[in-house]
Amino acid sequence: MDSSIFQGDCRACPRLADFLHDVSGRYPDYYCGPVPPFGAADARFLIVGLAPGMHGANRTGRPFTGDHAGILLYQMLNKYGFSTRAHSESRDDGLELRGCRITNAVKCLPPDNKPVGAEINTCNRYLENELKLLPRGAVVMALGGIAHRAIIKARQLRQADFKFGHAALHELGEFRLLDSYHCSRYNTNTGRLTEAMFDEIFVQVRALLDEQTRD
């Protein structure tokens, strides 16, 4: 994989590197490293999450795989033709993405799933380069406010001009950014993000991509 968008041996954030070392000692079978993006580099649909989950991507080594956060996401990806399977269990479960790519604003597991500003900024260079790979007319989905702000920063734009809001659509030149609440257990269990709400986001994604195809 291109080292400008991902480095598996990156230890640039001391707090995250120390935390991964500690987690690896407690869970020796876990992946416990920077989690690479998943999907084709030239995909027209990019999903940007926050960071790997402790018992999900940090365990399996694939974004949104093996924990609650990926359940609804992969169901929707499959429903709208972006994934070959509706359930994501492990890196070798045979699931493939179609025209879609998944990445995270922060590639390493942070304590309490809360990266600090310096860690987001350090990892932002990878996201910046990954966004440059997108073909014109692509759609980027930001799962949550941190992912949204990381994308705006990576594009070197003013945060005040692009406010996060569920279902908000932003024109960012070469691509369009569509915001969604994160599909975390907290949001889905509390009803902040319902299945119907997330479904509508994917309806919009598909419509935007189909619009580009017609043009």
Secondary structure, 3 states (H helix, E strand, C coil): CCCCCCCCCCCCCHHHHHHHHHHHHHCCCCCCCCCCCEECCCCCEEEEECCCCCCCHHHHCCCCCCCCHHHHHHHHHHHCCCECCCCCCCCCCCCCECCEEEEECCCCCCHHHCCCHHHHHHHHHHHHHHHHCCCCCEEEEEECHHHHHHHHHHCCCCHHHCCCCCCCEEECCCEEEEEECCCCHHHHHHCCCCHHHHHHHHHHHHHHHHHHHHC
